[in-house]
Amino acid sequence: MPNFEEITDRLKARADFKDGIFLFLPKISQFQQKEIVFHNQIHNSEEEIHQLNALRNRYYHDYFKKPLFKLPPKSVILEIGAGSGYDLLPLLKQGYCIIASDISLESIKAIKQKMDSDYPQFKERIVYLAADGQNLPLASAVADACFTVASLHHFENQRDALKEMLRVTSANGLLIMAMEPSRWMMFFTKLFKNKVALRIRDGHSEADETHPGYLKNDLIKLIPPGAKWQLKRVWLTQGFLHYGLEGIYRLFKLKKRIKIPIALEVILLGLDEVLLKIPVINWLNWHWILIIRKNIVE
């Protein structure tokens, strides 16, 4: 496993470097360009749009980070599709070294600006990389763990993205794909895609418009042979709550998003944990979390 300095040295040899950010985007498809344009627009408001600080999101973000927190200090963790950087700070506070990667340069710039301003003590343990997750300028087996949050479906070729994640992750390393959309979620949200009042921007994500969402077997097929894995369903009643509240906010052009009492969030969270264990009913989950340990002996 290379140390963090060796990783940055390799990046300096392969990628452009400007203002503290590595840039490696040698070839961009039309699909990727549309994704870049969209995420350049929304990066500053992602946490508010997705209500990431609501319990229904915090609980599951904490859930998928638990295996990461079991890694030894100074382990290297790569996030592909870092977005607003919401999940990075807790990992830095635990002593890990972070590679924050996103295809959107503006997203990476914003993460760096926030970290430099508010958390300069972590400067030596975070690398900023604007790159395509299907083609990373990293050596093989450089990361102890690699994770994405609601990002896998944004790749033009998800199998290529997974191959790249596997390549850069060490033997016995962790791969986590969290909060990926289910087939039910995509079906439901696309019922309203032509409702102009529900759009808060002129642009859109090409992936969100075209991806069908994942069934259980779709994700199981991504698991490499010999790997240990855990697949969790996320949200049932909370999905209706989340998108219902967001729909009200947009339709009625409210000044602030509606926040429900924490006690109600706790009740619905507990209810969902029960309902999502019941066959047939659990087909209505809204998201998936897939945790993979490669379990490869080299």
Buried (B, 14 or more C-beta within 10 A) or exposed (E): EBEBEEBBEBBEEBBEEEEBBBBBBEEEEEBBEBBBBBBBBBBEEBBEBBBBEBBBBBBBBEBBBEBBEEBEEEBBBBBBBBBBBBBBBBBBEBEBBBBBBBBBBBBBBBBBEBBBEEBEEBEEBBBBBBBBBBEBBBBEBBBBBBBBBBBBBBBBEBEBBBEBBBBBBBEBBBBBBBBBBBBBBBEBBBEEEEEEEBEEEEEBBBBBEEBEBBBBEBBEEBBBEEBEBEBBBBBBBBBBBBBEBBBEBBEEEEEEBEEEEEEEBEEBBEEBBEBBEEEEEBBBBBBBBBBBBBBBEE
